[in-house]
Amino acid sequence: MTAEAKGASQEEARQGTLKLLEASQARALESCRSKHENLSGCVAAKMSSNTTLMNSLGFAAKKALQDAIVEDCKHQSGACSLVKIEDPKCSVIETAPIKTEAEGKAESKKGEKKK
């Protein structure tokens, strides 16, 4: 993931970027944990999404589906490691020089003479 922030100084932009990355880091870790470190939550979600199918099955088929759901969730489970943030790389955006009012009028007059 990349993040971008602008600031009046390089340090201000760096801090803004780090703030954005830290928020994304927290969301990524929470998402990973809810998906891979929550076996009972996975089983419950899959069971609830298959409620109508479960109600129509016989005892043996229902048991086979439950076992398959548990195995599927076990294959998805694991431990989430830390999400790392790299040091932001700053770059200066070149902007066009700001012209004074007198310079702007001089350029306008040059453009009018050429026509």
DRENDO-448950 format. One record per residue: x, y, z of N, C-alpha, C in turn; chain. Coordinates in steps of 0.2 Angstrom, whole numbers, padded with zeros to 4 digits. Atoms other than C-alpha are relative to their C-alpha. Last residue first. Layout:
   nxx   nyy   nzz  caxx  cayy  cazz   cxx   cyy   czz chain
     X     Y     Z     X     Y     Z     X     Y     Z     A
...
end
This chain:
   nxx   nyy   nzz  caxx  cayy  cazz   cxx   cyy   czz chain
  0006  0001  0004 -0002  0196 -0164 -0001  0005 -0005     A
 -0001  0005  0005  0016  0197 -0158 -0006 -0001 -0004     A
 -0004 -0003  0005  0013  0214 -0149  0001 -0006 -0006     A
  0005 -0005  0004 -0002  0207 -0139  0004  0002 -0006     A
  0005  0005  0003  0009  0192 -0132 -0004  0004 -0005     A
 -0004  0004  0005  0023  0204 -0127 -0005 -0004 -0005     A
 -0001 -0005  0005  0010  0216 -0118  0004 -0004 -0006     A
  0007 -0002  0004  0003  0201 -0109  0002  0004 -0005     A
  0001  0005  0005  0021  0196 -0104 -0006  0001 -0004     A
 -0006  0000  0005  0025  0213 -0097 -0001 -0006 -0005     A
  0002 -0005  0004  0008  0213 -0087  0005  0000 -0006     A
  0006  0003  0004  0012  0196 -0079 -0002  0005 -0005     A
 -0003  0005  0005  0030  0202 -0074 -0006 -0002 -0004     A
 -0003 -0003  0005  0022  0218 -0066  0003 -0005 -0006     A
  0005 -0003  0004  0010  0208 -0056  0003  0003 -0006     A
  0002 -0006 -0003  0024  0197 -0049 -0005  0003 -0005     A
 -0002 -0006  0003  0026  0180 -0056 -0004  0006  0003     A
  0006 -0004 -0001  0025  0164 -0045  0003  0007 -0003     A
 -0002 -0006 -0004  0038  0152 -0051 -0006  0004  0000     A
 -0002 -0006  0005  0030  0136 -0058  0001  0006  0005     A
  0006 -0004  0002  0030  0122 -0045  0003  0005 -0004     A
 -0002 -0007  0003  0042  0108 -0042 -0006  0003 -0003     A
  0003 -0001  0006  0036  0094 -0031  0002  0007 -0002     A
  0002 -0007  0001  0049  0090 -0018 -0004  0001 -0007     A
 -0003 -0004  0006  0051  0072 -0014 -0004  0006  0000     A
  0003 -0006  0002  0049  0062  0002  0003  0003 -0006     A
 -0004 -0003  0004  0052  0044  0005 -0003  0006 -0002     A
  0002 -0003  0006  0043  0037  0020  0005  0004 -0004     A
 -0001 -0007  0000  0051  0025  0031 -0002  0004 -0006     A
 -0007 -0002  0002  0044  0008  0029  0000  0008  0001     A
  0000 -0006  0003  0029  0002  0039  0007  0002 -0002     A
 -0006 -0004 -0001  0028 -0016  0044 -0001  0006 -0005     A
  0000 -0004  0006  0012 -0026  0047  0006  0005  0001     A
  0001 -0007  0000  0015 -0038  0061  0001  0003 -0007     A
 -0006 -0003 -0002  0012 -0056  0059 -0001  0007  0000     A
 -0002 -0006  0004 -0005 -0064  0058  0006  0003  0003     A
 -0001 -0006 -0004 -0007 -0081  0065  0003  0006 -0004     A
 -0008 -0001 -0001 -0015 -0095  0056  0001  0006  0005     A
 -0002 -0002 -0007 -0033 -0101  0051  0008  0001  0000     A
 -0001 -0007  0000 -0038 -0103  0033  0003  0003  0006     A
 -0005 -0002  0005 -0035 -0121  0032  0001  0007  0000     A
 -0007  0001 -0003 -0044 -0123  0049  0005  0001 -0005     A
 -0002 -0005 -0004 -0059 -0114  0041  0007 -0001  0003     A
 -0002 -0006  0004 -0060 -0126  0027  0002  0006  0004     A
 -0007  0001  0003 -0059 -0141  0039  0002  0006 -0004     A
 -0005  0000 -0005 -0073 -0134  0050  0007 -0001 -0003     A
 -0001 -0007 -0001 -0084 -0131  0034  0005  0001  0006     A
 -0003 -0004  0005 -0081 -0148  0028  0001  0007  0002     A
 -0007  0002 -0001 -0085 -0156  0045  0004  0004 -0006     A
 -0003 -0003 -0006 -0102 -0146  0045  0008 -0002  0001     A
  0000 -0007  0002 -0106 -0152  0027  0004  0004  0006     A
 -0006  0000  0004 -0102 -0170  0032  0001  0007 -0002     A
 -0007  0002 -0004 -0113 -0169  0047  0006  0001 -0004     A
 -0001 -0006 -0004 -0128 -0161  0037  0007 -0001  0004     A
 -0002 -0005  0005 -0126 -0175  0024  0002  0007  0004     A
 -0007  0002  0002 -0127 -0188  0038  0003  0005 -0005     A
 -0005  0000 -0005 -0142 -0180  0046  0007 -0001 -0002     A
  0001  0005 -0005 -0152 -0176  0031  0006  0000  0005     A
 -0004  0006  0000 -0151 -0160  0022 -0002 -0005  0005     A
  0003  0005  0005 -0164 -0147  0018  0004 -0006  0000     A
  0007  0002 -0002 -0161 -0137  0034 -0003 -0005 -0005     A
 -0001  0004 -0006 -0142 -0136  0031 -0007 -0003  0002     A
 -0003  0007  0003 -0145 -0129  0013  0000 -0005  0006     A
  0005  0003  0003 -0156 -0115  0021  0002 -0007 -0003     A
  0006  0002 -0004 -0143 -0111  0034 -0006 -0004 -0004     A
  0003  0006  0002 -0128 -0111  0023 -0006 -0003  0003     A
  0001 -0001  0007 -0123 -0093  0026 -0003 -0006 -0004     A
  0006 -0004  0001 -0126 -0096  0044 -0001  0002 -0007     A
  0006  0003 -0002 -0114 -0110  0045 -0006  0004 -0002     A
  0002  0005  0005 -0101 -0101  0035 -0006 -0004  0001     A
  0002 -0004  0006 -0101 -0086  0047 -0002 -0005 -0006     A
  0006 -0003 -0001 -0101 -0097  0062 -0003  0003 -0006     A
  0005  0006  0000 -0087 -0108  0056 -0007  0003  0001     A
  0001  0003  0007 -0077 -0092  0052 -0005 -0005  0000     A
  0004 -0005  0004 -0081 -0084  0069  0000 -0002 -0007     A
  0007  0001 -0001 -0076 -0100  0078 -0004  0005 -0004     A
  0003  0006  0003 -0059 -0100  0069 -0008 -0001  0002     A
  0007  0000 -0003 -0055 -0082  0072 -0003 -0006 -0002     A
 -0001  0002 -0007 -0036 -0080  0069 -0007  0000  0004     A
 -0005  0005 -0001 -0036 -0079  0050  0001 -0003  0007     A
  0001  0005  0006 -0051 -0068  0044  0004 -0006  0002     A
  0007  0002  0000 -0054 -0057  0060  0000 -0006 -0005     A
  0002  0003 -0006 -0035 -0056  0063 -0007 -0003 -0001     A
 -0003  0006  0000 -0031 -0051  0045 -0002 -0005  0006     A
  0003  0004  0005 -0044 -0038  0045  0003 -0007 -0001     A
  0007  0002 -0003 -0038 -0031  0062 -0003 -0004 -0006     A
 -0001  0005 -0005 -0020 -0031  0055 -0006 -0002  0003     A
 -0003  0006  0004 -0024 -0022  0039  0001 -0006  0005     A
  0005  0003  0004 -0035 -0009  0048  0002 -0007 -0003     A
  0005  0002 -0005 -0021 -0005  0061 -0006 -0004 -0004     A
 -0003  0005 -0003 -0008 -0003  0047 -0005 -0004  0005     A
  0001  0006  0005 -0020  0008  0037  0003 -0006  0003     A
  0007  0001  0000 -0021  0020  0052 -0001 -0006 -0005     A
  0001  0003 -0006 -0002  0019  0054 -0008 -0002  0001     A
 -0002  0007  0000  0000  0023  0036 -0001 -0004  0006     A
  0004  0004  0005 -0010  0038  0036  0002 -0007  0000     A
  0006  0001 -0004 -0001  0045  0052 -0005 -0004 -0005     A
  0000  0005 -0005  0015  0041  0044 -0006 -0001  0003     A
  0000  0006  0004  0011  0051  0028  0000 -0006  0005     A
  0006  0001  0003  0006  0066  0038 -0001 -0007 -0003     A
  0004  0002 -0006  0022  0065  0049 -0007 -0001 -0003     A
 -0002  0007 -0003  0032  0064  0033 -0004 -0002  0005     A
  0003  0005  0005  0023  0079  0025  0001 -0007  0002     A
  0008 -0001 -0001  0026  0090  0041 -0003 -0006 -0005     A
  0001  0004 -0006  0045  0084  0041 -0008  0000  0001     A
 -0001  0007  0001  0047  0089  0023 -0002 -0004  0006     A
 -0007  0002 -0001  0039  0106  0026  0001 -0007 -0001     A
 -0004 -0006  0001  0023  0115  0021  0008 -0002  0000     A
 -0001 -0004 -0005  0015  0098  0019  0004  0006 -0001     A
 -0004 -0007  0002  0008  0086  0007  0001  0004  0006     A
  0002 -0006 -0004  0003  0068  0011  0004  0006 -0002     A
 -0003 -0007  0002  0004  0052  0001 -0003  0005  0004     A
  0003 -0006 -0002  0001  0034  0005  0003  0006 -0002     A
 -0004 -0007  0000  0006  0018 -0003 -0005  0005  0003     A
  0004 -0006  0000  0000  0000  0000  0004  0006  0000     A
end
